[in-house]
Amino acid sequence: MKNKPHYALQSVDHALQLAVILQVEGPQTVTEVARRLDVARSTAHRLLSMLVYRDFARQGGDRRYYPGPVISLEAGGSDHTGVLRGVAMPHLQVLVDRTGESANVMVLAGDYVRFIASVESPHTFRVGNREGMVFPAHLTSGGKPMLADLSPEERADLYDPARWEGREDERPDVDALERELEVVRRRGFAINRDRTETGVTAIGRGLRVAEQTSAAVTVSMPTVRFQEERLVDVVSALALATRDIEHDLEARLHAERWWG
C-alpha cells in the first residue's frame, strides 16, 4: 500500500497525474484536463505548457494535447541502452578532446531520437548537455543515418500518415527525405545546421548496435564556430569514435552472453 507523502507538492502531483492521463487515455483538451484534475482552466493550461516544454506532451493542430515523445516513445532502438551509454562515455570524452566540441550518443525510438549520453565541450560558449532530450529523427544529424539504414518498408511504416494524426504539420516530405537519406548513405554522415535548435550545428555518424544502426554519435557546436574546412577533421574523429565504441560494445555484449 502506498501512502501519499506528507511533503507532496500539489503542482507536482497534478503534473504527474496529467502525464499518466495523456499516456493512458490519449488526447485531452484544456477543459477536459481542468475537469479531471478539478483545477481552473488557467492552471490546466500552465500544467500542459510545462509538460509540452519538457516533451511529456505536445499540442496537435486540433488544439488538443497528446502524449509527448518522452512518454510515447516506442520500445524500438537498442535493448542495451544502459550498456551502450557506459561503453560510450569514455570515447565521447576522447571525441571532445579531439574536436573541442560537445559529443553525444542518441538512439532511435519510433520517429524520434533520444539523447542517452553527452559530454560537454570545455569552451565557455558551447552546446550544453542534451541527455534525456528528444527530437524528430528526420531533422537530426544522428537520426538521419539511423533512418537511412532502415528498410524502405520500415521507413514507409514510420512515416505512414496514420501515425501522424494530430501532428500532420510535423510530418516530413517523404520524397525529399528519401533523397536526403541517399546523400547520407553515400557520405556516411549527416549534418544538421540550425534545424532542431537555432544556433546549433551538429555532425552525426551511425553506430551499429546488434547488427543494426540503431544509435548514432554526434558532435555539436555553436553554428558560428562551424566552418566547412573543419568538416574533414570532425568526420574523421567521428569515424574513430564509432569504430572504438562498436568494438568495445561488441566485446561487452559478447562477455554478457558468455557469462549469461
N, C-alpha and C positions, 0 to 999 in steps of 0.2 A: 504494500500500500504506500502510495506517495503522498506526502503532506506538503501543502503549499508553504514555501519558506516565509518566515516572518518578515524578511527583508525584501520580499518581492516588489519590484517596481511595476506599477500598473502599465506604464507605457511599453515596457519590455514585454510584459505578459500579453498585452494586446497585439504587439508586433508578431510575436511567436504564434499566437492563435491565428492571426491573419495569414501567415505563411503556410500554416497547416491547411487552412480553409482553401487557399488557392491551389495547393498541391493536391488535395484530396477531391475537392469539389469542382475545381476549374474556374472559369472566368466569373468575375464579380463586378458590379457597379459600385460607385461610391455609396449610393443609397443603401444597397444591399449590405455592404460592409458595416455601415453605421448601425443598421438594424441588428445585424448579427452580434456585433460587439457592444451594442447598447451605448453608443457614443454619438456625439454630434457629427454632422457631415464634415465640418471643418477638421475635426480630429481624425476622422476616417481618411480624409484626403491627405493629411500630413503623414499618417502612417503609411499609406500607399506610396506617397512620394519618396519616403525613406527606403521602402522596400525596392522601389524602382532604382533608386540611386545605388543600392548595394546589389543589384541584379537578382533579387529574390522575386521580383515582379516586373512586368512590362505592360505598357498600355497599348492596346490594339487600336486600329483605325475606327472601331465601333465605340470607342471611349470606355470599353470595359477593361478590367485589369486581369492579366493572365499570369500563370506561373512563369517566373523568370528563369534564365538559364541555370542559376545556381541550384534550383530545386526541381528542374525539369530535364537536366542533362541525362542522356541515355547512358546505359552502362557500357556502351561501346568504348573502344580505346583500350589501353593496356590494363591487364589484370594485375600487373606488377608495378603499379604506380609508386607505392612506397619504396620498393626496392630500386626502381629507376631513379627516384629522387636521391636516395642515399648514394647510389653509384655516381650520379651525375655531378653532385655538388663540388667535389674537388676539381673535376675537369672544367666546370664553369669558372672556378677561380683562376685556373690556368688561362682560360679563354679571355677573361677580363685582363689578366696580366699582359697577354699578347696584344690585345686590341685597345686597351684603355677605356673600353666601353662596357656597359651593363650586359649581362648574359642571362639567358633564361632557357628553361625547358618547358614545353607545353604538350598536352595530349589532346587528341581528338575525341570529342564527345558529341555525337549527333552532328549538327551543323555548326557547332561552336567549338572553340578551343578553350582549354583551361590551363592557366599557368600553374605549374606544380613546383617549380624551383627557380630561384632568382638570386643572382649575386650582383651587387651594385658596383658601378664604376667608382674609382677613387676621386674623380673630378667633383668639385663642388656643384657645378652645373651638369647634371646627369639625369638619366631616366631612372626613376626610383623603383623600388621593389614591386613586382607585379604578381607575387604569389597569391593564388586564390581568385584572381580576376578572370573574367570570361569575355570573349569577343567572338563575333561571327567568323567562322573559319575562312570563308572566301575572301575576307579582307586582310588577313594577317599573313606575315611572311612565313610563319611556321605552319599555318593552316593550309596554305596552297600546296606545298609539297605533299602533305598528307592526303589532300583531296586528289592530287594528281596520281597517286598510287592506287586509289580505289578503282574498281572495275567500272565500266560505263553504266552497268546496271545498278551498281551501288550508288553512284552519283545521281542517276535518274531518280532513284527512290528518295535520296536525301533531299532533292530539290523538286519533288513532286508538289504541285500547287496545293494539294490537300493537306500537306504537312505544315503549310504556311498560313493556315486560316487565322485571321486576326492580326497578321503581320505581313500582309501581302506586299506592302511598300518596302519591306526589308529583303524580299526575295531577289536574288541577283538575276541578271540576264544570263540565262544558262548558256546560250550560244557564245556570248562574249567570254564567259567564264571558261568554257572549254578551250577557246583559243588561247586564253591566258595560261591555262594549265599546260597546254602543249609547249609553250615557251619555257615554263618552269621545268618540265621534263627534260627539255633539250639543254638548258643551262645547268640544272642540278641545284638551283637555289631560287629563292624568290625575294622580292623587295616590297616593302610596304612603306610608302612615303606619305605620311600625314593622313592615311585613310582611316585609321582607327582612333588616333589621337593627334590633334593639331600640334605640330612642332616636334613630332617624334618620327624618326625613320628607323626601320629595322630590316635586317637581312636574315633569312632563315634557311635552314637545310634540314631535310627529313632525317629521322632517326629510326632505324629498323629495330623493332621490338618483337620477338617471337615471330620472325619471318614476315612482318608486315610493318609498313611505315605508319605507325600509329602514334608517333611522337615526333617532336622537332626541337632543334636547338636554334636559338636566335641571338643575335647581337643587336642591341638597340641603343640609339644615341639621339641627342638633340639634332633636329634637321639642319640647324645652322652649322653643325660640325661635320655633316656628311658631305664628302666630296667624291666624285667618280673615281679619282685616282686611288682612293682608299679601298675600293671595292675588291681588287685582286687580293690584297693582304687579308681583308676580313673574311672573304670566302675561303681562302687557304686555311686560315685559323679555324673556321667552322668545320672544314673537312677533317682536320686533325682531331678536333674535339669530338665530332660524331664517331669517327673511327675508334677513338680510345674508349668512349662511353659504350659503344656497341660491343667492343672486345671484353671490357670488364663486366658488362651486364650479362653477356652470354656465359662467362665463367661463373658468375654469381648464381645465375639460374640453373646452370648445369650442376653446381655443387648442391643446390637445394633439392634438385631432382634426385641426385645421388644419395643424399642423406635422408630423403623422403620426409 
